[in-house]
Amino acid sequence: MDFSLTFEQQALIESLADFVEKELYPHENIVEELRAVPAEIAQDIKRKAKAAGFTAMNMPAELGGGGLDYQTMALVERELGRPSTALSLLIKRPTKILLGCKGDQVDEYLMPVISGEKTDCFALTEPGGGSDARAIVTSAKRDGDDWIINGVKQFISHADVSDFIILFAVTGMDDTPKGPRKRFTAFLIDKDTPGVTVKPMLSICTRGYNPNMIYLDNVRVPSSKILGEEGKGFDFANDWLYSGRVMLAAHCVGRAERVMHMACEWAGTRKAFGKTIGEFQGTGFKIADMATDIKMAYLLVMEAAWKMDQGTLTRHEASMVNLHGSEMIGRVTDHAVQIFGGMGMMEEFPIQRFWRDARIERIWEGTSEIHRDIIARDILRGYRS
């Protein structure tokens, strides 16, 4: 494995880093204050990102996307982890399961998200399900050539600003050797479909990138809105789950590097008892731990991205990357608050925002407990008699 950057990767990352610093950083305070990205700012960022070639970098080049491999996308996500989440996600990386679109779906959903004309959101989680995806109860019942969908989705990110929903529902039961099992089907549902109601939830973190409730009351959609095949909604799961977990960790690496840079600047200039606070072991050791933690997370991300490109990444390896990356950003931001002291908790400094936002990383894309369970079960499976 060689993780050195090619000339093309270096040029892309430098260009993206410059874009992030000039076009995203200046708007962070207003997003924090308003808990939303003002529409004119959002449109301006989307327009500039598209002009710079940053839209849909994860999608195939033959469809108009960037055609980047997983290793390069990990580097991209590292850069996009540095700014406010709400702003970074204006640089669209569509949900790749949309590559399962067929027929009219291609022109109605896939191509518009690649071009940036439409935005999707992913609706799986439910109030009674949480990390257990197979516990969902939202149902879709056949009525002729249509399906009638009823249920509730929870914690659906940016559903408030999306044009359509990739929604998972139960469409029946299958008899298996292990007993009855639910049939899961993915649907493409326009947000303005009668019976769809989206209600924002108020979160303390990632302001501007808001979670939402989605209520579905006798929502009627034709069979042509099924993504993939009926009963095979989870056929997309591996790419979606593995990629999401690795890219989350890449995001955390970028954010942690920005936080560490701020902490080092503070530790190198702030004085106490006649010395800079970085000269005291109590602070210096925190910096050393932060640097080591970040380096380990970066290497885990790059190895996992390389394995995804080879098609060899395992389930528990994806969980390892997610687990370490999400817990690493919590440790790094906590150390940074301690280094800044009381100023680390003041709203005029961004450190408190990074610290607050870091907490969600151990929950979405699977909780730390779920990932530890996956890792332990997969490793111990070979030792059971």
C-alpha positions as CSV (number, residue, x, y, z in Angstrom):
1,M,0.0,0.0,0.0
2,D,1.3,3.4,-1.0
3,F,-0.6,6.3,0.5
4,S,1.6,9.1,-1.0
5,L,-0.5,11.5,-3.1
6,T,-0.3,11.5,-6.9
7,F,0.1,14.8,-8.7
8,E,-3.6,14.8,-9.6
9,Q,-4.7,14.1,-6.0
10,Q,-2.4,16.8,-4.6
11,A,-3.8,19.3,-7.1
12,L,-7.4,18.4,-6.2
13,I,-6.9,18.6,-2.5
14,E,-5.0,21.9,-2.6
15,S,-7.8,23.4,-4.8
16,L,-10.5,22.0,-2.5
17,A,-8.7,23.2,0.7
18,D,-8.5,26.7,-0.9
19,F,-12.2,26.6,-1.7
20,V,-13.1,25.5,1.8
21,E,-11.1,28.3,3.4
22,K,-12.4,31.0,1.1
23,E,-16.0,30.0,0.5
24,L,-17.1,28.0,3.6
25,Y,-15.2,29.3,6.7
26,P,-16.5,32.9,6.4
27,H,-20.1,31.7,6.8
28,E,-19.7,29.4,9.8
29,N,-20.7,32.0,12.4
30,I,-24.0,33.0,10.7
31,V,-24.9,29.3,10.3
32,E,-24.2,28.7,13.9
33,E,-26.4,31.7,14.9
34,L,-29.3,31.0,12.6
35,R,-29.2,27.2,12.8
36,A,-29.6,27.2,9.1
37,V,-27.7,28.1,5.9
38,P,-29.3,31.2,4.4
39,A,-30.7,30.3,1.0
40,E,-28.6,32.9,-0.9
41,I,-25.4,31.6,0.7
42,A,-26.3,28.0,-0.1
43,Q,-27.1,28.8,-3.7
44,D,-23.8,30.7,-4.1
45,I,-21.7,27.9,-2.6
46,K,-23.5,25.3,-4.8
47,R,-22.9,27.3,-7.9
48,K,-19.3,27.9,-7.2
49,A,-18.7,24.3,-6.2
50,K,-20.2,23.1,-9.5
51,A,-18.1,25.6,-11.5
52,A,-15.0,24.3,-9.7
53,G,-15.9,20.7,-10.5
54,F,-16.6,19.7,-6.9
55,T,-20.2,18.4,-7.4
56,A,-20.8,14.7,-7.3
57,M,-17.1,13.8,-7.1
58,N,-18.1,10.3,-5.8
59,M,-20.2,9.5,-8.9
60,P,-19.1,7.8,-12.2
61,A,-17.4,10.1,-14.7
62,E,-19.4,8.7,-17.5
63,L,-22.5,10.0,-15.8
64,G,-21.1,13.5,-15.3
65,G,-19.6,12.9,-11.8
66,G,-16.0,13.2,-10.7
67,G,-15.3,9.4,-10.9
68,L,-13.0,9.5,-7.9
69,D,-12.0,6.2,-6.3
70,Y,-12.5,5.6,-2.6
71,Q,-8.9,6.6,-1.6
72,T,-9.3,10.0,-3.3
73,M,-12.8,10.4,-1.8
74,A,-11.3,9.8,1.6
75,L,-8.9,12.7,1.0
76,V,-11.8,14.8,-0.2
77,E,-13.9,14.0,2.9
78,R,-10.9,14.8,5.1
79,E,-10.9,18.3,3.7
80,L,-14.7,18.7,3.9
81,G,-14.6,17.6,7.5
82,R,-12.8,20.8,8.5
83,P,-15.7,23.4,8.0
84,S,-19.2,23.4,9.5
85,T,-21.1,20.2,8.5
86,A,-24.0,22.2,7.1
87,L,-21.7,24.1,4.8
88,S,-19.5,21.2,3.7
89,L,-22.6,19.1,2.7
90,L,-23.6,21.8,0.2
91,I,-20.8,20.3,-1.9
92,K,-22.9,17.4,-2.9
93,R,-21.9,13.8,-2.8
94,P,-25.1,12.0,-3.7
95,T,-26.1,8.7,-2.1
96,K,-24.5,6.1,-4.3
97,I,-27.3,3.7,-4.1
98,L,-29.0,6.0,-6.6
99,L,-26.9,4.2,-9.2
100,G,-29.5,1.5,-8.9
101,C,-31.9,3.8,-10.7
102,K,-33.5,2.3,-13.9
103,G,-35.6,3.6,-16.8
104,D,-37.3,7.0,-16.1
105,Q,-35.7,7.1,-12.7
106,V,-32.3,7.9,-14.3
107,D,-33.6,11.2,-15.7
108,E,-35.9,12.0,-12.8
109,Y,-33.6,11.3,-9.9
110,L,-30.1,10.1,-10.7
111,M,-28.9,12.7,-13.3
112,P,-30.4,15.7,-11.4
113,V,-28.6,14.8,-8.2
114,I,-25.3,14.4,-10.2
115,S,-25.8,17.8,-11.8
116,G,-26.7,19.4,-8.5
117,E,-30.3,20.3,-9.6
118,K,-31.9,18.0,-7.0
119,T,-31.0,16.9,-3.5
120,D,-31.7,13.5,-1.9
121,C,-32.1,12.4,1.7
122,F,-31.9,8.9,3.1
123,A,-34.7,7.7,5.3
124,L,-34.1,4.5,7.2
125,T,-34.0,5.2,11.0
126,E,-37.3,5.0,12.9
127,P,-38.3,5.9,16.5
128,G,-38.4,2.2,17.5
129,G,-35.4,1.1,15.4
130,G,-32.4,3.2,16.1
131,S,-29.3,1.2,15.2
132,D,-31.3,-1.9,14.4
133,A,-32.2,-1.4,10.8
134,R,-34.2,-4.6,10.6
135,A,-36.5,-3.3,13.3
136,I,-38.2,-0.8,11.0
137,V,-42.0,-1.0,10.8
138,T,-42.9,1.5,8.1
139,S,-45.0,-0.5,5.8
140,A,-45.8,-0.4,2.1
141,K,-48.8,-2.4,1.0
142,R,-49.6,-3.2,-2.6
143,D,-52.8,-1.7,-4.1
144,G,-52.9,-2.7,-7.8
145,D,-49.8,-1.2,-9.4
146,D,-49.4,1.2,-6.5
147,W,-48.0,1.0,-3.0
148,I,-49.6,2.7,0.1
149,I,-46.9,3.7,2.6
150,N,-47.5,4.4,6.3
151,G,-45.0,5.0,9.0
152,V,-42.6,7.4,10.7
153,K,-38.9,8.1,10.1
154,Q,-36.7,9.9,12.6
155,F,-33.3,11.7,12.6
156,I,-33.4,12.1,8.8
157,S,-30.7,14.6,8.0
158,H,-31.4,17.5,5.7
159,A,-34.9,16.2,4.8
160,D,-36.0,19.8,5.3
161,V,-34.0,21.0,2.2
162,S,-34.2,17.8,0.0
163,D,-36.3,17.4,-3.1
164,F,-36.9,13.7,-2.7
165,I,-36.5,10.8,-0.2
166,I,-34.8,7.4,-0.5
167,L,-37.2,5.6,1.9
168,F,-37.0,2.0,3.2
169,A,-40.2,0.2,4.0
170,V,-41.4,-3.3,4.8
171,T,-43.3,-4.8,1.8
172,G,-44.0,-8.3,3.2
173,M,-42.6,-11.3,4.9
174,D,-40.4,-14.2,3.7
175,D,-40.2,-17.7,5.1
176,T,-36.6,-18.6,5.8
177,P,-34.9,-21.5,7.6
178,K,-34.6,-19.2,10.5
179,G,-38.2,-18.2,10.5
180,P,-40.2,-15.3,9.0
181,R,-38.1,-12.3,7.9
182,K,-39.2,-8.9,6.7
183,R,-38.9,-7.9,3.1
184,F,-37.3,-4.5,2.8
185,T,-37.8,-2.3,-0.3
186,A,-36.3,1.1,-1.2
187,F,-38.7,3.7,-2.7
188,L,-38.0,7.1,-4.3
189,I,-40.6,9.5,-3.0
190,D,-40.9,13.2,-4.0
191,K,-41.2,15.3,-0.9
192,D,-44.3,17.0,-2.2
193,T,-46.2,13.7,-2.5
194,P,-49.6,13.9,-0.7
195,G,-49.3,12.4,2.8
196,V,-45.6,13.2,3.3
197,T,-44.9,15.6,6.2
198,V,-41.4,16.7,7.3
199,K,-41.0,18.3,10.7
200,P,-37.6,19.6,11.9
201,M,-36.1,18.4,15.2
202,L,-34.0,20.7,17.3
203,S,-30.5,19.4,17.8
204,I,-27.7,20.9,19.9
205,C,-25.1,19.9,17.3
206,T,-24.3,20.3,13.6
207,R,-26.4,23.4,13.4
208,G,-27.8,24.1,10.0
209,Y,-27.5,20.4,9.1
210,N,-30.7,19.4,10.8
211,P,-32.4,16.1,11.7
212,N,-36.0,15.7,10.8
213,M,-39.1,13.6,11.4
214,I,-40.9,12.3,8.3
215,Y,-44.5,11.2,8.7
216,L,-46.1,9.1,6.0
217,D,-49.9,8.9,6.0
218,N,-51.3,6.8,3.2
219,V,-48.7,7.9,0.8
220,R,-49.5,6.5,-2.6
221,V,-46.6,5.8,-5.0
222,P,-46.5,3.7,-8.2
223,S,-44.3,0.6,-8.5
224,S,-42.1,2.6,-10.9
225,K,-40.8,4.4,-7.7
226,I,-39.1,1.3,-6.4
227,L,-35.4,1.6,-6.3
228,G,-33.9,-1.7,-7.4
229,E,-36.2,-4.6,-6.8
230,E,-39.1,-5.2,-4.4
231,G,-37.9,-7.0,-1.3
232,K,-34.2,-6.3,-2.1
233,G,-33.7,-2.9,-0.5
234,F,-30.7,-4.0,1.5
235,D,-28.9,-5.3,-1.6
236,F,-27.2,-1.9,-1.6
237,A,-26.3,-2.1,2.0
238,N,-22.6,-3.1,1.9
239,D,-21.4,-0.2,-0.3
240,W,-23.7,2.3,1.6
241,L,-22.7,1.1,5.1
242,Y,-19.0,0.5,4.5
243,S,-18.5,3.8,2.6
244,G,-20.5,5.8,5.1
245,R,-18.4,4.5,8.0
246,V,-15.1,5.0,6.4
247,M,-15.9,8.5,5.1
248,L,-17.3,9.5,8.5
249,A,-13.9,8.7,10.0
250,A,-12.2,10.7,7.2
251,H,-14.4,13.6,8.1
252,C,-13.4,13.3,11.7
253,V,-9.7,13.3,10.8
254,G,-10.1,16.6,8.9
255,R,-12.0,18.2,11.8
256,A,-9.5,16.9,14.3
257,E,-6.6,18.4,12.4
258,R,-8.2,21.8,12.3
259,V,-8.9,21.6,16.0
260,M,-5.4,20.6,16.8
261,H,-4.0,23.4,14.7
262,M,-6.0,25.9,16.7
263,A,-4.9,24.3,20.0
264,C,-1.3,24.4,19.0
265,E,-1.5,28.1,18.1
266,W,-3.1,28.8,21.4
267,A,-0.6,26.7,23.4
268,G,2.3,28.3,21.5
269,T,1.3,31.9,22.3
270,R,-0.7,31.9,25.5
271,K,1.5,32.5,28.5
272,A,1.2,31.6,32.2
273,F,3.9,31.8,34.9
274,G,6.3,33.3,32.4
275,K,6.1,30.6,29.8
276,T,3.9,29.6,27.0
277,I,1.4,27.0,28.2
278,G,2.7,24.5,25.6
279,E,5.9,24.3,27.5
280,F,4.1,22.7,30.4
281,Q,3.9,18.9,30.2
282,G,0.2,19.0,31.1
283,T,-0.4,20.8,27.8
284,G,2.4,19.3,25.8
285,F,1.3,15.7,26.5
286,K,-2.2,16.5,25.3
287,I,-0.8,17.8,22.0
288,A,1.3,14.6,21.7
289,D,-1.8,12.4,22.3
290,M,-3.8,14.4,19.8
291,A,-1.2,14.1,17.1
292,T,-0.8,10.3,17.7
293,D,-4.6,9.7,17.8
294,I,-5.1,11.7,14.5
295,K,-2.3,9.9,12.7
296,M,-3.7,6.5,13.7
297,A,-7.2,7.5,12.4
298,Y,-5.8,8.8,9.2
299,L,-3.9,5.5,8.5
300,L,-7.0,3.4,9.3
301,V,-9.0,5.5,6.9
302,M,-6.5,5.2,4.1
303,E,-6.1,1.5,4.5
304,A,-9.9,1.0,4.6
305,A,-10.3,3.2,1.5
306,W,-7.6,1.2,-0.3
307,K,-9.4,-2.1,0.6
308,M,-12.7,-0.7,-0.6
309,D,-11.1,0.0,-4.0
310,Q,-9.9,-3.6,-4.0
311,G,-13.3,-4.9,-2.9
312,T,-11.7,-6.6,0.2
313,L,-12.9,-4.4,3.1
314,T,-14.7,-6.6,5.7
315,R,-17.6,-5.6,7.9
316,H,-15.6,-5.4,11.2
317,E,-12.8,-3.5,9.5
318,A,-15.3,-0.8,8.5
319,S,-16.6,-0.7,12.1
320,M,-13.0,-0.4,13.4
321,V,-12.4,2.7,11.3
322,N,-15.7,4.3,12.3
323,L,-15.2,3.4,16.0
324,H,-11.7,4.9,16.2
325,G,-12.4,7.9,14.1
326,S,-15.6,8.9,16.0
327,E,-14.0,8.4,19.4
328,M,-10.8,10.1,18.3
329,I,-12.6,13.4,17.5
330,G,-14.2,13.3,20.9
331,R,-10.8,13.0,22.7
332,V,-9.2,15.6,20.5
333,T,-11.9,18.2,21.0
334,D,-12.0,17.6,24.7
335,H,-8.2,18.1,24.9
336,A,-8.6,21.3,22.9
337,V,-11.3,22.7,25.3
338,Q,-8.9,21.9,28.2
339,I,-6.0,23.7,26.5
340,F,-8.1,26.8,25.8
341,G,-9.4,26.7,29.4
342,G,-12.5,28.9,30.0
343,M,-12.2,30.4,26.6
344,G,-12.8,27.0,25.1
345,M,-16.4,27.2,26.3
346,M,-17.1,30.7,25.0
347,E,-19.3,31.1,22.0
348,E,-17.0,33.6,20.5
349,F,-14.4,30.8,20.0
350,P,-15.2,27.9,17.6
351,I,-13.7,25.3,19.9
352,Q,-16.9,24.8,21.9
353,R,-18.7,24.2,18.6
354,F,-16.2,21.5,17.5
355,W,-16.5,19.9,21.0
356,R,-20.3,19.9,20.8
357,D,-20.5,18.6,17.3
358,A,-18.1,15.8,18.0
359,R,-20.5,14.1,20.3
360,I,-22.9,13.0,17.5
361,E,-20.1,11.1,15.6
362,R,-20.3,8.3,18.2
363,I,-24.0,7.8,17.4
364,W,-24.8,8.3,13.7
365,E,-23.5,5.7,11.2
366,G,-23.8,3.2,14.0
367,T,-23.2,3.8,17.7
368,S,-19.8,2.9,19.3
369,E,-21.5,0.1,21.1
370,I,-22.8,-1.4,17.9
371,H,-19.4,-1.2,16.2
372,R,-17.7,-2.9,19.2
373,D,-20.3,-5.6,19.1
374,I,-19.7,-6.2,15.3
375,I,-15.9,-6.3,15.8
376,A,-16.1,-8.7,18.7
377,R,-18.6,-11.0,17.1
378,D,-16.7,-11.2,13.8
379,I,-13.3,-11.8,15.5
380,L,-14.7,-14.4,17.9
381,R,-16.6,-16.3,15.3
382,G,-13.5,-18.3,14.3
383,Y,-12.9,-19.3,17.9
384,R,-16.3,-20.8,18.6
385,S,-16.6,-24.6,18.6
